[in-house]
Amino acid sequence: MSASTDDASVFPPRGRGALPQLQLGALFDLARAGIGAVARRVGRAACGLILPAFVLAVWWSAAARRWVPEQLLPAPASVWQSLRELWAAGDLQSHLGFSASRVAWSLAIGGSVGLLLGFGMGLSRTLRAYLYPSFNVAAQFPVLGWVPLLIIFAGIDEGLKISAISIAVVVPVTINTLKGIANIPPHLLEVSRVYRFSLAQVLWRVVLPAAAPSLFTGLRQAVMQAWLALVFVELLASSEGIGYLIVWGRQLSQPDLVVAGMVVIGAVGVLLDLALRWLESRVQRWRRAAF
């Protein structure tokens, strides 16, 4: 049994009216897919806000109904008022500036040392055999364990803070750099040897692109560790910074200042992580295009 080419149910028309209809259908499918993706993202974001909203509601109820004395648990309105006053007076910006400067110097020093150690041990088996066992032992000590020794050599001024935060940065940068280089596929290095790349070409064209995801992971971990170590050393010995702001509020018996400092620390940490994720997505866009 054969069908005529005029049968529209078997052979769709090829006239001018068919192509726009197909294009409209494709556009409709793309729009629906885009709306669905946006809806899923909004849904995930809404799910992440459920717990903070619940905690804020419990906090507000406990403060309003005096479940906890105000000297121990300030109301959200008091914390917000303290943040506004600190911002208006310029104290918040000043403390943030001191803290950001310490983190920047520590990232520069600790990150440079970590990259040198990671690349050295990753590219040289001999250097790894000599250094990695000692580094692995030293990496087990938390920043708190280094503070007494650092106080002896650096005192309690800026040298202590920069040194402690730099140590917190060195460990994640070194480990992730080493892992990134160790996980490079061997055939990529073989290709570089076939083309007789120089050491600089191997690093720029092979090692850095292949190890980029691990390097960014180390950078994100280093920034988070630096921020956490910063708060600790500023709580321990400092006369400025976000950690000192919390100590100052405790000394004045003003829990609203303490909570305000905690809110600022958490907000800055989230913003730093989001900024690093955005930077990673922009720099590594070529990986998504390639695959």
Secondary structure in CASP SS format (residue, H / E / C, confidence):
PFRMAT SS
TARGET T0000
AUTHOR 0000-0000-0000
METHOD secondary structure of the structure
MODEL  1
M C 1.00
S C 1.00
A C 1.00
S C 1.00
T C 1.00
D C 1.00
D C 1.00
A C 1.00
S C 1.00
V C 1.00
F C 1.00
P C 1.00
P C 1.00
R C 1.00
G C 1.00
R C 1.00
G C 1.00
A H 1.00
L H 1.00
P H 1.00
Q H 1.00
L H 1.00
Q H 1.00
L H 1.00
G H 1.00
A H 1.00
L H 1.00
F H 1.00
D H 1.00
L H 1.00
A H 1.00
R H 1.00
A H 1.00
G H 1.00
I H 1.00
G H 1.00
A H 1.00
V H 1.00
A H 1.00
R H 1.00
R H 1.00
V H 1.00
G H 1.00
R H 1.00
A H 1.00
A H 1.00
C H 1.00
G H 1.00
L H 1.00
I H 1.00
L H 1.00
P H 1.00
A H 1.00
F H 1.00
V H 1.00
L H 1.00
A H 1.00
V H 1.00
W H 1.00
W H 1.00
S H 1.00
A H 1.00
A H 1.00
A H 1.00
R C 1.00
R C 1.00
W C 1.00
V C 1.00
P C 1.00
E C 1.00
Q C 1.00
L C 1.00
L C 1.00
P C 1.00
A C 1.00
P H 1.00
A H 1.00
S H 1.00
V H 1.00
W H 1.00
Q H 1.00
S H 1.00
L H 1.00
R H 1.00
E H 1.00
L H 1.00
W H 1.00
A H 1.00
A H 1.00
G C 1.00
D H 1.00
L H 1.00
Q H 1.00
S H 1.00
H H 1.00
L H 1.00
G H 1.00
F H 1.00
S H 1.00
A H 1.00
S H 1.00
R H 1.00
V H 1.00
A H 1.00
W H 1.00
S H 1.00
L H 1.00
A H 1.00
I H 1.00
G H 1.00
G H 1.00
S H 1.00
V H 1.00
G H 1.00
L H 1.00
L H 1.00
L H 1.00
G H 1.00
F H 1.00
G H 1.00
M H 1.00
G H 1.00
L H 1.00
S C 1.00
R H 1.00
T H 1.00
L H 1.00
R H 1.00
A H 1.00
Y H 1.00
L H 1.00
Y H 1.00
P H 1.00
S H 1.00
F H 1.00
N H 1.00
V H 1.00
A H 1.00
A C 1.00
Q C 1.00
F C 1.00
P C 1.00
V H 1.00
L H 1.00
G H 1.00
W H 1.00
V H 1.00
P H 1.00
L H 1.00
L H 1.00
I H 1.00
I H 1.00
F H 1.00
A H 1.00
G C 1.00
I C 1.00
D C 1.00
E H 1.00
G H 1.00
L H 1.00
K H 1.00
I H 1.00
S H 1.00
A H 1.00
I H 1.00
S H 1.00
I H 1.00
A H 1.00
V H 1.00
V H 1.00
V H 1.00
P H 1.00
V H 1.00
T H 1.00
I H 1.00
N H 1.00
T H 1.00
L H 1.00
K H 1.00
G H 1.00
I H 1.00
A H 1.00
N C 1.00
I C 1.00
P C 1.00
P H 1.00
H H 1.00
L H 1.00
L H 1.00
E H 1.00
V H 1.00
S H 1.00
R H 1.00
V H 1.00
Y C 1.00
R C 1.00
F C 1.00
S C 1.00
L H 1.00
A H 1.00
Q H 1.00
V H 1.00
L H 1.00
W H 1.00
R H 1.00
V H 1.00
V H 1.00
L H 1.00
P H 1.00
A H 1.00
A H 1.00
A H 1.00
P H 1.00
S H 1.00
L H 1.00
F H 1.00
T H 1.00
G H 1.00
L H 1.00
R H 1.00
Q H 1.00
A H 1.00
V H 1.00
M H 1.00
Q H 1.00
A H 1.00
W H 1.00
L H 1.00
A H 1.00
L H 1.00
V H 1.00
F H 1.00
V H 1.00
E H 1.00
L H 1.00
L H 1.00
A C 1.00
S C 1.00
S C 1.00
E C 1.00
G C 1.00
I H 1.00
G H 1.00
Y H 1.00
L H 1.00
I H 1.00
V H 1.00
W H 1.00
G H 1.00
R H 1.00
Q H 1.00
L C 1.00
S C 1.00
Q C 1.00
P H 1.00
D H 1.00
L H 1.00
V H 1.00
V H 1.00
A H 1.00
G H 1.00
M H 1.00
V H 1.00
V H 1.00
I H 1.00
G H 1.00
A H 1.00
V H 1.00
G H 1.00
V H 1.00
L H 1.00
L H 1.00
D H 1.00
L H 1.00
A H 1.00
L H 1.00
R H 1.00
W H 1.00
L H 1.00
E H 1.00
S H 1.00
R H 1.00
V H 1.00
Q C 1.00
R H 1.00
W H 1.00
R H 1.00
R H 1.00
A H 1.00
A H 1.00
F C 1.00
END
